[in-house]
């Protein structure tokens, strides 16, 4: 569950850094499984930074995805 607060403010920059760092250390074919608040819409960032991302589960509150490193 990536952090999305900087103090009291919502800041998705922290999560994007986490995704980029994970992509850097994952081997090709490795997976990053992520649980996040559905309203944040992290999937485009995961696709761009890590690779193809599939939705595993979703509720109005949470989304679970698996991103495969290219």
LINCORZI-V967339 format. One line per field, one symbol per residue. psi: psi as a letter, one per 30 degrees, with the letter a starting at -180 (. if undefined). Layout:
psi: ???
This chain:
psi: jkkgkjbfkkjfeeeeeeeeeeeefklkflkjkkklkeffhfeeeeeeeeakkkkelklfelkklkkkk.
